Amino acid sequence: MQKDLNPGCLDWDEVDPARHPFDPESAAETVRSLGPAHRMPARPDVPYSNPLLHEWDSGLARPWADAMSYALTEEYGAWAAGWRWAHDEGDYDGGPVGSWCCVLHSFTTPEETLDRVVDGLCEWRDWLERLAELFEAYPLDLADVADQRILWECAARNLIHQAYDRTGSGSGWYGHCHQVLTWFLSHWHVDPDVAQELVDEAIDGRFKSWTGPDRVLVDDIAERLALSLRPDDAVRPPAAEAVPDHLRSWLGVRAATPWEDAPDGGGDGPVVPARDGAAEYIRAFDRTVSTARGEGLLTALELVRADAARGATLDFELLRGWQQHVLGTPGPPSFRTLPAFAKKGRERYGIGPDTRELLDACLAESTRDADRPLPLTARAARVFLDVCFFHPFDDGNARAAFLAAVFVLAREGVALDGVILLRCISHTADNPQSGVILARYVDIHITETRRRAASTPA
C-alpha cells in the first residue's frame, strides 16, 4: 500500500534520533529541493466560507501535503512524517507540533508554506531529541526492575506531564502520550508488543480530550505501569520458525469473506463523474512527488481505460503492461521470483511454481458472472487486495492494485470522482474484515460520485 504517513503509527526505532542523523541547518535548503516544493497548488483568493477553497483543500492541498510527507520520509526516514502532527484537530489529531496547523490554515504563499514545513520538521525533531534525553534521565535496567520501580514510575509520571504539556492537552492528545510511553519502554528494551499492552492496561481509557489529567490519575497510571513490568518483558529473539506466508493467509480470508453481502454502489449502470477523480489525485499527489512518477501513472491510467473499453481480460500480462509505465522500465516487468515483504517486514508473501497461475485465476474472477453474481464493489475490492497480497512486482504494487480496481470498475462503465480511500488506507492480509472494509470504501466512492454527478448542472 501507499507509504504509511500517519506519525501515530511510528515506533521508537523509526524515530530514535540516534539512528537517524539530521542537520537542521540544511533543512530549509533540503525541503526546497524536494519535488513538492516546486509543484505547489495556488491557493484561491476567496473567503474561508467559499466552497472553492474547501474543494482546493481536499482536492489539491491535502494531496500536496501528503506528497511533501512522502518526499520528506524518502529523504530523512519515516520519522519525518511527524512534521505536520499539529496540536488539536489538525491534519492529525493531538500532536506536539505548533508550527503547522492544517493545510487549510497553514498553506498560504509558497514561501510562507515552505517555511512552516521546515519549522514543523525542526520542531518535531527537537521534540524527539528531547524525548531521547528524558528517556535517559534515569539509568534503568529491566533486569533490575524490582529494585528500580520507583525510578520507572518517576520517569513515566514525568513523560505523561511532558506529553500533555507539549500537545496542549487538546483533541486526542492522549494518543501521542500513549505512544511516548510505549517508546519509553521500547527504548529500555521492553518488547514493543508487550509495551503496547502494558501502556493500554495502565491508561485504561482514562485520558480525555481537551482535559489535562489530574495528579491522582497521573500517579495511578505511572504506578500501574511500573508495577506491571517484569524482567521477562524484554525484547524477545525472533522465533525459530519462518515468518508466516501472508499470501496464504489472504487466500484463506478471501475464501471466507461474504463478498455477496457487499453494498451495490447504488445500483447497476454506468457512473459518469463530474470530474476525473483518479487522474486528479495522480496529478495532485504522484506528480507532486515526482513528475516522472505522475506522468507514468497517468499513461498507465489511459491504457487501463482503453483496455477496459475493449473488454480485455484481466490477467498478469495485462498488469505488467501497465506496470511498465508505472515504473518507467524499458519493458514490462516480470513476476517476482523471491518472497516479498511489506509493512516494515511484518508481512511476507510466499512464492511457488504456481503463484502466477493462481493470481491469474483470482484476477479472472473480477469479471461479472451471471451464474455467481457478486456486486461490483466486491469484485473491485477483491482484485485490489489480490494484487496487493500476491505482490507480483518488485515495486509499485499499491499503484498496480489501484489500477486493477479502476479497470474492473471501468469495464462496467463506472468511474469515480474521488479515490482517496483507495490510495491512502492500508490493509492487512490476515484481517478477516479487509475485504468487507474495502468494498464499503468502494461503495462510498461510487455512491458519492453518483450523488455529485446528479447534483452538478449539465
C-alpha positions in Angstrom: 0.0 0.0 0.0 1.0 3.6 -0.1 3.7 4.5 2.4 2.0 5.0 5.8 2.3 8.7 6.5 0.5 8.7 9.9 3.0 9.7 12.6 0.8 8.0 15.2 2.0 4.6 13.7 5.7 5.3 14.2 7.7 3.1 16.6 10.8 4.1 18.5 13.3 2.5 16.1 11.8 4.7 13.4 12.1 8.0 15.3 15.1 7.4 17.6 17.4 10.4 16.8 20.5 8.2 17.5 19.6 6.1 14.5 18.6 8.9 12.1 21.0 11.8 11.5 19.5 15.2 10.8 21.1 18.6 10.1 18.6 21.4 11.0 20.9 24.0 9.4 20.4 22.4 5.9 16.7 21.6 6.4 15.4 24.7 4.6 17.6 24.0 1.5 16.7 20.3 1.5 12.9 21.0 1.8 13.1 23.5 -1.1 14.9 20.9 -3.2 12.2 18.3 -3.0 9.6 17.8 -5.8 6.6 19.1 -3.9 8.3 22.4 -3.2 8.2 23.1 -7.0 4.6 22.0 -7.5 2.6 23.9 -5.1 -1.1 24.4 -5.9 -2.1 28.1 -5.9 -4.5 28.9 -3.0 -7.7 30.5 -4.2 -8.1 34.1 -3.1 -11.5 33.7 -1.6 -13.0 33.8 1.9 -13.0 30.7 4.1 -16.7 30.2 3.6 -16.3 29.9 -0.2 -16.8 26.2 -1.3 -14.0 26.7 -3.8 -11.5 27.0 -1.0 -12.6 23.7 0.5 -12.5 22.0 -2.8 -8.9 23.2 -3.2 -8.2 22.0 0.3 -9.4 18.4 -0.3 -8.6 18.0 -3.9 -5.2 19.7 -4.2 -3.7 21.0 -0.9 -4.1 17.8 1.2 -2.6 15.6 -1.5 0.2 18.1 -1.8 0.9 17.9 2.0 0.8 14.1 1.7 3.3 14.3 -1.2 5.6 16.5 0.9 5.4 14.0 3.8 6.3 11.2 1.3 9.2 13.2 0.0 10.5 14.0 3.4 10.3 10.4 4.6 12.2 9.3 1.5 14.9 11.9 2.3 15.2 11.6 6.0 13.4 8.4 7.1 10.0 7.5 8.4 10.4 9.8 11.4 10.0 12.9 9.3 6.2 12.2 8.7 5.6 14.0 12.1 6.3 17.5 10.7 2.6 18.2 10.4 1.3 16.4 13.6 -0.2 19.6 14.9 -1.9 20.3 18.2 -5.7 19.7 18.5 -7.7 19.0 15.4 -5.1 19.5 12.7 -4.1 17.2 9.8 -3.6 14.5 12.5 -5.2 14.7 15.9 -3.5 15.7 19.1 0.2 16.1 18.1 3.1 18.0 19.5 3.8 20.4 16.6 2.8 24.1 16.9 4.4 25.4 13.7 1.8 23.8 11.4 -1.9 23.7 12.0 -3.6 22.1 8.9 -3.5 22.6 5.2 -6.5 24.9 5.2 -4.8 27.4 7.6 -1.1 26.8 7.2 -0.9 26.7 3.4 -0.7 30.3 2.2 2.0 31.7 -0.1 4.7 29.3 -1.3 7.5 30.8 0.7 5.4 31.0 3.9 4.2 27.5 3.5 7.7 26.0 2.9 8.9 28.0 5.9 6.2 26.3 8.0 7.2 22.9 6.7 10.8 23.5 7.7 9.7 24.8 11.1 7.4 21.9 11.7 10.1 19.4 10.7 12.6 21.0 13.1 10.1 21.4 15.9 9.2 17.7 15.6 12.9 16.7 15.6 13.6 18.8 18.6 10.8 17.0 20.4 12.2 13.6 19.5 15.6 14.7 20.8 14.1 16.0 24.0 12.3 12.7 24.5 15.6 10.8 24.0 17.1 12.9 26.8 14.1 12.3 29.0 14.3 8.5 28.4 17.9 8.6 29.5 17.3 10.7 32.6 17.3 7.6 34.8 19.8 4.7 34.5 17.2 2.0 34.0 17.7 -1.7 33.6 14.8 -4.1 33.0 16.7 -6.9 34.6 16.7 -4.9 37.9 13.1 -3.6 37.6 12.2 -5.0 41.1 14.7 -2.7 42.7 14.1 0.3 40.3 10.3 0.5 40.3 10.3 4.0 41.8 12.6 5.2 39.0 10.4 3.7 36.3 7.4 5.3 38.0 9.0 8.7 38.2 10.1 8.5 34.6 6.6 7.6 33.4 5.0 10.3 35.5 7.3 12.9 34.0 6.7 11.7 30.5 2.9 12.0 30.9 3.3 15.6 32.1 5.7 16.4 29.2 3.3 14.8 26.6 0.2 16.7 27.7 2.1 19.9 28.1 3.7 19.6 24.6 0.4 18.7 22.9 -1.6 21.3 24.8 -3.9 18.5 26.1 -6.3 19.2 23.2 -8.2 16.9 21.0 -6.8 13.4 21.0 -3.6 14.4 22.9 -3.6 11.0 24.8 -2.8 9.1 21.6 0.6 10.7 21.4 1.0 10.3 25.2 0.3 6.6 24.8 2.9 6.5 22.0 5.5 8.3 24.1 5.1 5.8 27.0 5.4 3.0 24.6 8.5 4.5 23.0 10.0 4.9 26.5 9.5 1.2 27.3 10.9 0.2 23.9 14.0 2.4 24.5 14.7 0.4 27.6 14.3 -2.9 25.7 10.8 -3.9 26.6 9.3 -5.9 23.7 7.2 -3.5 21.6 4.1 -5.7 21.6 4.4 -6.1 25.4 4.9 -2.3 25.7 1.7 -1.6 23.8 -0.3 -4.0 26.1 1.2 -2.6 29.3 0.5 1.0 28.4 -3.0 0.1 27.3 -3.7 -1.5 30.6 -2.2 1.3 32.7 -4.1 4.1 31.0 -7.3 2.0 30.6 -9.0 4.7 28.5 -9.0 7.2 31.3 -7.4 10.2 29.5 -9.9 12.6 27.8 -9.6 15.2 25.0 -9.4 18.8 26.0 -8.6 17.9 29.6 -5.3 17.6 31.3 -5.2 14.6 33.7 -5.3 15.4 37.4 -2.4 14.4 39.6 -4.1 11.4 41.2 -4.8 9.9 37.7 -1.2 10.5 36.5 0.2 9.0 39.7 -2.0 5.9 39.3 -1.1 5.3 35.7 2.6 5.7 36.3 2.4 3.4 39.3 0.4 0.8 37.4 2.9 0.9 34.5 5.9 0.5 36.8 4.3 -2.3 38.8 3.4 -4.2 35.6 6.9 -4.5 34.3 8.8 -7.8 34.6 12.3 -8.8 33.6 10.9 -11.3 31.0 9.2 -8.4 29.2 12.5 -7.8 27.4 12.7 -7.9 23.6 12.2 -11.5 22.5 14.5 -13.1 20.0 12.9 -13.9 16.6 11.0 -17.2 16.6 12.8 -20.1 15.0 10.0 -20.8 12.6 9.7 -18.8 9.4 7.6 -15.7 9.1 4.0 -16.8 8.2 3.1 -16.7 4.5 0.6 -13.8 4.3 -0.3 -14.6 0.8 -1.6 -17.9 2.1 -3.4 -16.0 4.9 -5.0 -13.7 2.4 -6.3 -16.7 0.3 -7.9 -18.1 3.4 -9.5 -14.7 4.2 -10.5 -14.3 0.6 -12.3 -17.7 0.6 -14.2 -16.9 3.9 -15.3 -13.3 3.1 -19.0 -12.9 2.4 -18.5 -11.0 -0.8 -22.1 -11.4 -1.9 -23.1 -9.2 1.1 -21.1 -6.2 -0.1 -23.1 -3.0 -0.9 -24.0 -2.5 -4.5 -22.8 1.1 -5.0 -26.3 2.5 -5.6 -27.4 0.1 -8.3 -26.2 -1.1 -11.7 -25.4 1.0 -14.7 -22.7 3.4 -15.8 -21.4 6.1 -13.5 -20.1 9.2 -15.2 -18.4 11.5 -12.7 -18.4 15.3 -12.8 -14.6 15.2 -12.6 -11.9 12.5 -13.2 -11.0 11.7 -9.6 -8.4 9.1 -10.5 -6.4 11.4 -12.8 -6.8 14.4 -10.5 -5.4 12.5 -7.5 -2.5 11.3 -9.6 -1.7 14.9 -10.6 -2.2 16.2 -7.1 -0.1 13.5 -5.3 2.0 11.4 -7.6 3.1 14.1 -10.0 3.9 16.3 -7.0 6.2 13.7 -5.6 7.9 13.3 -9.0 7.0 14.4 -12.5 8.1 11.0 -13.9 6.1 9.1 -11.3 3.0 11.1 -12.1 3.3 11.0 -15.8 4.0 7.3 -15.8 0.9 6.6 -13.7 -1.3 8.8 -15.9 -0.1 7.0 -19.0 -0.9 3.7 -17.3 -4.3 5.0 -16.4 -5.0 5.8 -20.1 -4.1 2.2 -21.0 -6.2 0.8 -18.2 -9.3 2.7 -19.6 -8.5 1.7 -23.2 -8.2 -2.0 -22.2 -11.4 -1.7 -20.2 -13.2 -0.2 -23.1 -12.3 -3.1 -25.4 -13.4 -5.6 -22.7 -9.9 -7.1 -22.1 -9.5 -10.0 -19.7 -7.6 -9.0 -16.5 -4.5 -11.1 -16.0 -0.9 -10.7 -15.1 0.1 -10.0 -18.7 -2.2 -7.0 -18.7 -1.0 -5.8 -15.3 2.7 -5.9 -16.4 1.9 -3.9 -19.5 0.5 -1.1 -17.3 3.3 -1.5 -14.7 6.0 -0.8 -17.3 4.7 2.8 -17.4 4.2 2.9 -13.6 7.8 2.0 -13.0 9.3 3.5 -16.2 11.1 0.3 -17.1 12.3 -0.5 -20.6 9.9 -3.4 -20.9 7.1 -5.0 -18.9 8.4 -6.2 -15.6 8.5 -9.9 -14.8 6.7 -11.7 -11.9 8.8 -11.7 -8.8 11.0 -14.7 -8.2 11.5 -14.4 -4.4 9.3 -14.0 -1.4 8.2 -10.4 -1.0 7.9 -8.3 2.2 5.8 -5.3 3.1 4.7 -3.3 6.1 8.1 -3.0 7.6 8.7 -6.7 7.2 5.6 -7.7 9.1 4.0 -9.3 6.1 5.7 -11.9 3.9 4.2 -13.1 0.6 5.4 -16.5 -0.4 6.3 -17.7 -3.9 5.9 -21.1 -5.6 5.8 -22.6 -9.1 2.0 -21.9 -9.4 1.8 -18.4 -7.8 1.4 -16.6 -11.1 -1.1 -19.1 -12.3 -3.1 -18.7 -9.1 -3.0 -14.9 -9.4 -4.4 -15.2 -12.9 -7.2 -17.4 -11.6 -8.1 -14.9 -8.9 -8.0 -11.9 -11.4 -10.3 -13.8 -13.8 -13.0 -13.8 -11.0 -13.2 -10.0 -11.4 -15.4 -10.4 -14.5 -19.2 -10.3 -14.0 -20.6 -13.9 -13.7 -24.3 -14.4 -14.3 -24.1 -17.8 -12.6 -22.4 -16.4 -9.5 -23.3 -12.8 -9.3 -21.3 -10.6 -7.0 -21.6 -6.8 -6.5 -19.2 -4.7 -8.5 -17.9 -3.2 -5.2 -16.9 -6.6 -4.0 -15.1 -7.6 -7.2 -13.2 -4.3 -7.4 -12.2 -4.6 -3.7 -11.2 -8.2 -4.1 -9.0 -7.6 -7.1 -7.3 -4.7 -5.4 -6.4 -6.9 -2.4 -5.4 -9.8 -4.7 -2.8 -7.6 -6.3 -1.6 -6.2 -3.0 -1.1 -9.6 -1.4 0.1 -11.6 -4.4 2.6 -8.7 -4.6 3.6 -9.6 -8.2 6.2 -6.9 -8.8 9.4 -5.9 -7.1 8.0 -2.3 -6.7 4.8 -0.3 -7.2 2.3 -3.0 -6.1 0.0 -0.5 -4.4 -0.3 1.5 -7.6 -0.8 -1.7 -9.6 -3.6 -2.7 -7.2 -5.2 0.7 -7.7 -5.1 0.4 -11.5 -6.6 -3.1 -11.3 -9.5 -1.8 -9.3 -10.0 1.1 -11.7 -10.0 -1.3 -14.6 -12.7 -3.6 -13.0 -14.9 -0.5 -12.4 -14.2 1.0 -15.9 -15.0 -2.3 -17.7 -18.6 -1.9 -16.4 -18.8 1.8 -17.1 -18.0 3.1 -13.7 -15.6 6.0 -13.0 -15.1 7.8 -9.7 -14.8 11.5 -8.8 -12.6 10.7 -5.8 -10.2 7.8 -4.9 -8.6 8.8 -1.7 -10.0 5.7 0.2 -8.3 3.5 -2.4 -5.0 5.3 -2.3 -4.4 6.2 1.3 -5.5 3.4 3.5 -3.5 0.3 4.2 -5.0 -3.2 4.7 -3.6 -6.3 6.3 -3.6 -9.8 4.7 -4.8 -11.7 7.7 -7.6 -9.3 8.8 -10.9 -11.1 8.1 -12.5 -7.7 7.6 -10.1 -6.3 5.0 -12.3 -7.3 2.0 -15.5 -6.1 3.7 -14.0 -2.8 4.7 -12.6 -2.1 1.2 -15.8 -3.0 -0.5 -17.5 -0.4 1.7 -14.9 2.2 0.7 -15.6 1.4 -3.0 -19.3 1.7 -2.3 -18.8 5.1 -0.6 -16.9 6.4 -3.6 -19.4 5.1 -6.2 -22.4 6.4 -4.2 -20.9 9.8 -3.7 -19.9 10.0 -7.4 -23.5 9.3 -8.4 -24.8 11.9 -5.9 -22.5 14.6 -7.0 -22.9 13.9 -10.7 -26.7 14.1 -10.3 -26.4 17.5 -8.5 -24.0 19.0 -11.0 -25.6 21.2 -13.6 -25.2 19.8 -17.1 
